Amino acid sequence: MSSPDPQVRGARNRSTPTPGEGAAGRGPVVAVTGAATGVGELLARRLAASEEVGRVVAIDERRGEVPEATWHVLDVRDPAIAEKLRGVDVVVHLALDLDLETDDTARSAYNVRGTQTVLTAAAAAGVRRAVLCTSAMVYGALPDNDIPLSEDAELRATAEATGVGDLLEIEHLARRAPRAHPGLNVTVVRPAVLVGGTDTALTRYFESPRLLVVAGSRPAWQFCHVDDLVSALEYAALEKVDGELAVGCDGWLEQDEVEELSGIRRMELPSAVALGAAARLHRIGVTPSPAGDLAYTMHPWVVSVGRLHDAGWRPAWTNEEVLAALLEEVSGRHTVAGRRLGRKDAAAAGAAGATVALLGTAALVRRARKARRRL
């Protein structure tokens, strides 16, 4: 996942699951990869402060700021990680790179190989459970999706959006783990649109001076604050919930509600113009977001959070509250409407990926139409 700011405020609700028996005698020993930053750091801090956890083992390529944890500094792709997992009951794997600017090949090599290595090492070390974190994006954003989707719905995403190909590979590894690693149980957590120090194509959508709406689409927005993701991961680490589960706010917001709450007006484009322009701009390197990212702003991919609810978990945040927090976070990052943005300009202005570039395309389309009418 993209790395959220470790200073985001703590969750407003606490879970109280019954812990398993760990090596320390008063709860499981939990290892967290990617523990130096972002969601990994937030989870490591939360687990280290919990009386229900025996001990926290923190793993990252640099030492982080959780002094209560036992630290191991290494790359998760290093097979030596197996030795660091000796005596661990549960490993939560959060060392993922979903940065928009990372080279696709390098990102996939890190994400997929890292997950493979962690699962293999966990099985070799006698770890009983691995918790993986992907995204509800793996369900795919499609016009015929149910609202909400069942957690057991088919994963119909394609690899056309940023990082989704990697997440699908991770899901595949999770599903084959019982055969490849007998005795290792795997839980997969799939957050909705993640907010709270994150930088994704979907959070950048709200940095634009206008919200791009593709004609004929029916967007539906469901958010997940990092606070709630961390509390859900804690539930999984304490083994109160397992299997494949989604996490996010209850319900969803229609596009009209998002526009009313945000105060940002829409700009509507025909599908062919929006998708064609997004593909061209990404191909020539103007924007980091491929055209596939637009599908997640066009079609619904709202998910049920039934399994967590059944386990007693509740989100601390509503969709309206998360949207307000997101808008506060991205304030001041607006780009100059109508200005053609090169790569350096886009980075300097905090451009909202393909969306902002498409606004420029829309302006060109309007000017061309006006010119034709004058002829």
KETI-817444 format. One line per field, with one value per residue (C-alpha): residue in one letter; x negated, y, z. Coordinates in nm, 3 decimals. Example, Ala and Ser with C-alpha at 12.3 -4.5 7.8 and 13.67 -1.06 7.14 Angstrom:
// KETI-817444
residuo <- [a:s];
x <- [-1.230:-1.367];
y <- [-0.450:-0.106];
z <- [0.780:0.714];
***
This chain:
// KETI-817444
residuo <- [m:s:s:p:d:p:q:v:r:g:a:r:n:r:s:t:p:t:p:g:e:g:a:a:g:r:g:p:v:v:a:v:t:g:a:a:t:g:v:g:e:l:l:a:r:r:l:a:a:s:e:e:v:g:r:v:v:a:i:d:e:r:r:g:e:v:p:e:a:t:w:h:v:l:d:v:r:d:p:a:i:a:e:k:l:r:g:v:d:v:v:v:h:l:a:l:d:l:d:l:e:t:d:d:t:a:r:s:a:y:n:v:r:g:t:q:t:v:l:t:a:a:a:a:a:g:v:r:r:a:v:l:c:t:s:a:m:v:y:g:a:l:p:d:n:d:i:p:l:s:e:d:a:e:l:r:a:t:a:e:a:t:g:v:g:d:l:l:e:i:e:h:l:a:r:r:a:p:r:a:h:p:g:l:n:v:t:v:v:r:p:a:v:l:v:g:g:t:d:t:a:l:t:r:y:f:e:s:p:r:l:l:v:v:a:g:s:r:p:a:w:q:f:c:h:v:d:d:l:v:s:a:l:e:y:a:a:l:e:k:v:d:g:e:l:a:v:g:c:d:g:w:l:e:q:d:e:v:e:e:l:s:g:i:r:r:m:e:l:p:s:a:v:a:l:g:a:a:a:r:l:h:r:i:g:v:t:p:s:p:a:g:d:l:a:y:t:m:h:p:w:v:v:s:v:g:r:l:h:d:a:g:w:r:p:a:w:t:n:e:e:v:l:a:a:l:l:e:e:v:s:g:r:h:t:v:a:g:r:r:l:g:r:k:d:a:a:a:a:g:a:a:g:a:t:v:a:l:l:g:t:a:a:l:v:r:r:a:r:k:a:r:r:r:l];
x <- [0.000:-0.112:-0.277:-0.056:-0.195:-0.285:-0.151:0.215:0.427:0.496:0.810:1.113:1.222:1.028:1.089:1.082:1.046:0.945:0.575:0.413:0.135:-0.200:-0.555:-0.542:-0.251:-0.007:0.073:-0.063:-0.403:-0.327:-0.574:-0.502:-0.689:-0.718:-0.711:-0.922:-0.664:-0.298:-0.039:-0.314:-0.439:-0.089:-0.010:-0.341:-0.277:0.077:-0.026:-0.321:-0.084:0.167:0.181:0.319:-0.006:-0.301:-0.570:-0.608:-0.879:-0.935:-1.096:-1.199:-1.496:-1.566:-1.501:-1.183:-1.059:-0.881:-1.129:-0.909:-0.945:-1.227:-1.380:-1.533:-1.670:-1.656:-1.479:-1.169:-1.297:-1.595:-1.547:-1.722:-1.387:-1.291:-1.534:-1.389:-1.042:-1.140:-0.907:-0.652:-0.285:-0.144:-0.313:-0.137:-0.298:-0.274:-0.600:-0.446:-0.536:-0.235:-0.396:-0.261:-0.609:-0.780:-0.883:-0.624:-0.877:-1.069:-0.746:-0.617:-0.951:-0.946:-0.580:-0.539:-0.882:-0.855:-0.520:-0.644:-0.949:-0.750:-0.498:-0.770:-0.975:-0.670:-0.591:-0.954:-0.967:-0.647:-0.436:-0.071:0.092:-0.003:0.204:0.177:0.318:0.429:0.722:1.090:0.973:0.910:1.285:1.268:1.470:1.739:2.076:2.262:2.116:2.361:2.374:2.237:2.026:2.011:1.668:1.686:1.750:1.527:1.210:1.269:1.005:0.744:0.385:0.467:0.471:0.170:0.044:0.357:0.166:-0.065:0.231:0.393:0.068:0.062:0.422:0.319:0.033:0.274:0.517:0.253:0.079:0.280:0.147:-0.204:-0.246:-0.028:0.030:0.001:0.335:0.364:0.597:0.640:0.760:0.897:0.947:1.170:1.029:0.758:0.724:0.488:0.146:0.183:0.103:0.288:0.462:0.791:0.684:0.533:0.877:0.979:0.682:0.836:1.026:1.306:1.415:1.394:1.712:1.725:2.060:2.287:2.092:2.230:1.956:2.007:1.751:1.660:1.364:1.143:0.945:0.605:0.726:0.992:0.754:0.511:0.786:0.902:0.545:0.522:0.834:0.670:0.339:0.521:0.699:1.051:1.133:0.991:1.038:1.085:1.241:1.304:1.266:1.412:1.685:2.042:2.237:2.125:2.165:2.311:2.122:2.381:2.331:1.952:1.986:2.226:2.008:1.683:1.813:1.615:1.805:1.791:1.655:1.819:1.644:1.751:1.603:1.402:1.242:1.161:1.017:0.837:0.674:0.574:0.408:0.217:0.101:-0.025:-0.195:-0.400:-0.487:-0.280:-0.088:-0.178:0.171:0.269:0.614:0.719:0.725:1.020:1.246:1.239:1.388:1.648:1.799:1.896:1.672:1.837:1.789:1.963:1.768:1.981:1.707:1.554:1.900:1.979:1.658:1.766:1.554:1.705:1.551:1.475:1.516:1.805:1.766:1.856:1.589:1.321:1.404:1.376:1.038:0.919:1.022:0.839:0.531:0.514:0.605:0.349:0.250:0.481:0.331:0.384:0.698:0.658:0.276:0.097:-0.127:-0.456:-0.608:-0.810:-0.523:-0.283:-0.513:-0.575:-0.206:-0.093:0.104:0.394:0.270:0.466:0.764:0.595:0.436:0.779:0.912:0.660:0.775:1.135:1.042:0.881:1.192:1.413:1.192:1.191:1.571:1.601:1.361:1.568:1.888:1.727:1.644];
y <- [0.000:0.363:0.471:0.690:0.951:0.780:1.083:1.031:1.031:0.701:0.496:0.601:0.252:-0.043:-0.408:-0.665:-1.003:-1.312:-1.370:-1.699:-1.844:-1.701:-1.774:-1.501:-1.676:-1.383:-1.349:-1.420:-1.307:-1.096:-0.996:-0.694:-0.637:-0.282:-0.171:0.144:0.354:0.393:0.134:-0.100:0.148:0.230:-0.139:-0.213:0.073:-0.046:-0.407:-0.307:-0.113:-0.399:-0.620:-0.893:-0.929:-1.118:-0.947:-0.755:-0.837:-0.548:-0.606:-0.342:-0.222:0.039:0.058:0.243:0.437:0.164:0.095:-0.166:-0.398:-0.641:-0.506:-0.692:-0.483:-0.666:-0.683:-0.904:-1.078:-1.210:-1.581:-1.503:-1.367:-1.727:-1.721:-1.389:-1.545:-1.828:-1.820:-1.596:-1.698:-1.451:-1.243:-0.940:-0.861:-0.490:-0.434:-0.336:-0.066:0.087:0.425:0.579:0.683:0.344:0.158:-0.113:-0.393:-0.302:-0.264:-0.607:-0.771:-0.630:-0.694:-1.043:-1.180:-1.028:-1.194:-1.529:-1.512:-1.413:-1.695:-1.955:-1.828:-1.823:-2.185:-2.290:-2.108:-2.269:-1.951:-2.052:-1.752:-1.494:-1.179:-1.014:-0.675:-0.609:-0.386:-0.407:-0.299:-0.669:-0.718:-0.489:-0.176:-0.290:-0.149:-0.469:-0.499:-0.555:-0.280:-0.392:-0.680:-0.992:-1.062:-1.394:-1.224:-1.323:-1.119:-0.965:-0.691:-0.677:-0.558:-0.229:-0.008:0.094:-0.196:-0.409:-0.673:-0.717:-0.739:-1.008:-1.206:-1.173:-1.295:-1.595:-1.671:-1.651:-1.895:-2.150:-2.124:-2.408:-2.646:-2.500:-2.456:-2.700:-2.575:-2.206:-2.024:-1.707:-1.413:-1.148:-0.796:-0.579:-0.210:0.022:0.362:0.412:0.759:0.898:1.003:0.798:0.902:0.702:0.766:0.768:1.023:1.241:1.246:1.490:1.721:1.841:2.171:1.972:1.613:1.423:1.227:1.002:1.030:0.732:0.605:0.546:0.603:0.495:0.588:0.381:0.492:0.331:0.541:0.401:0.401:0.148:-0.057:-0.081:-0.190:-0.453:-0.580:-0.604:-0.822:-1.046:-1.056:-1.161:-1.430:-1.317:-1.310:-1.502:-1.583:-1.317:-1.000:-0.643:-0.337:0.009:0.245:0.124:0.210:0.438:0.782:0.850:1.091:1.366:1.335:1.354:1.672:1.828:1.741:1.846:2.158:2.058:2.078:1.806:1.811:1.550:1.394:1.130:0.789:0.770:1.110:1.040:0.692:0.775:1.085:0.905:0.627:0.870:1.092:0.795:0.645:0.957:0.995:1.304:1.131:0.840:0.690:0.444:0.463:0.162:0.380:0.572:0.265:0.297:0.647:0.531:0.208:0.080:-0.148:-0.104:-0.407:-0.565:-0.573:-0.855:-1.081:-0.811:-0.707:-1.065:-1.072:-0.761:-0.504:-0.168:0.119:0.430:0.651:0.724:0.786:1.150:1.190:1.024:1.240:1.551:1.431:1.362:1.706:1.869:1.660:1.752:2.118:2.340:2.074:2.201:2.237:2.526:2.451:2.451:2.456:2.181:2.005:1.844:1.583:1.835:2.080:1.806:1.691:2.047:2.132:1.809:1.707:1.471:1.203:1.143:1.341:1.682:1.612:1.517:1.854:2.011:1.778:1.878:2.245:2.171:1.983:2.278:2.526:2.306:2.285:2.663:2.713:2.481:2.668:2.997:2.859];
z <- [0.000:-0.033:0.289:0.507:0.740:1.069:1.255:1.158:1.468:1.639:1.593:1.790:1.876:2.014:1.947:2.227:2.056:2.247:2.177:2.094:2.305:2.196:2.297:2.560:2.734:2.734:2.368:2.022:1.901:1.594:1.323:1.102:0.777:0.645:1.010:0.973:0.788:0.702:0.791:0.908:1.166:1.285:1.331:1.504:1.749:1.818:1.874:2.092:2.318:2.341:2.650:2.424:2.230:2.372:2.164:1.837:1.583:1.341:1.002:0.749:0.545:0.812:1.184:1.270:1.571:1.768:2.049:2.218:1.917:1.842:1.520:1.227:0.941:0.607:0.271:0.279:-0.035:0.160:0.250:0.580:0.696:0.786:1.077:1.198:1.209:1.446:1.746:1.569:1.574:1.320:1.049:0.898:0.564:0.481:0.290:-0.044:-0.296:-0.472:-0.543:-0.864:-0.969:-0.924:-1.237:-1.306:-1.344:-1.029:-0.832:-0.936:-0.864:-0.510:-0.431:-0.570:-0.479:-0.132:-0.067:-0.199:0.027:0.338:0.290:0.230:0.524:0.752:0.671:0.724:1.060:1.190:1.180:1.201:1.026:0.765:0.711:0.369:0.272:-0.087:-0.188:-0.273:-0.619:-0.691:-0.733:-1.036:-1.117:-1.360:-1.466:-1.370:-1.019:-0.736:-0.473:-0.237:-0.361:-0.147:0.000:-0.183:-0.519:-0.809:-0.847:-1.190:-1.193:-1.467:-1.448:-1.624:-1.311:-1.101:-0.892:-0.937:-1.130:-0.830:-0.592:-0.806:-0.797:-0.418:-0.403:-0.613:-0.376:-0.080:-0.238:-0.326:0.014:0.179:-0.089:-0.109:0.268:0.467:0.819:0.730:0.740:0.532:0.594:0.323:0.410:0.126:0.212:0.009:-0.108:0.153:0.307:0.568:0.448:0.131:-0.227:-0.490:-0.820:-0.627:-0.364:-0.639:-0.804:-0.531:-0.590:-0.916:-0.942:-1.111:-1.059:-1.383:-1.455:-1.758:-1.935:-1.874:-1.573:-1.221:-0.964:-0.604:-0.338:-0.033:0.176:0.440:0.685:0.786:1.147:1.055:0.841:1.133:1.373:1.121:1.081:1.459:1.457:1.197:1.387:1.705:1.501:1.572:1.202:0.910:0.544:0.277:0.413:0.310:0.531:0.490:0.599:0.614:0.299:0.017:-0.140:-0.484:-0.710:-0.653:-0.276:-0.317:-0.522:-0.272:0.028:-0.137:-0.308:-0.618:-0.944:-1.204:-1.556:-1.777:-2.076:-2.328:-2.250:-2.573:-2.509:-2.144:-2.191:-2.513:-2.370:-2.049:-2.248:-2.473:-2.187:-1.988:-2.291:-2.354:-1.985:-1.901:-1.620:-1.391:-1.397:-1.672:-1.828:-1.621:-1.309:-1.452:-1.427:-1.049:-1.076:-1.331:-1.201:-0.854:-0.647:-0.308:-0.083:0.213:0.539:0.679:0.811:1.027:1.145:1.242:1.446:1.640:1.455:1.360:1.160:1.363:1.056:0.820:0.448:0.503:0.772:0.562:0.260:0.478:0.609:0.254:0.132:0.423:0.348:-0.021:0.019:-0.148:-0.400:-0.677:-1.020:-1.258:-1.454:-1.832:-1.824:-2.014:-1.766:-1.857:-1.628:-1.422:-1.399:-1.293:-1.016:-0.896:-0.894:-0.725:-1.035:-0.987:-1.223:-1.537:-1.411:-1.419:-1.755:-1.885:-1.772:-2.005:-2.280:-2.213:-2.247:-2.583:-2.694:-2.599:-2.782:-3.091:-3.085:-3.049:-3.340:-3.559:-3.470:-3.576:-3.921];
***
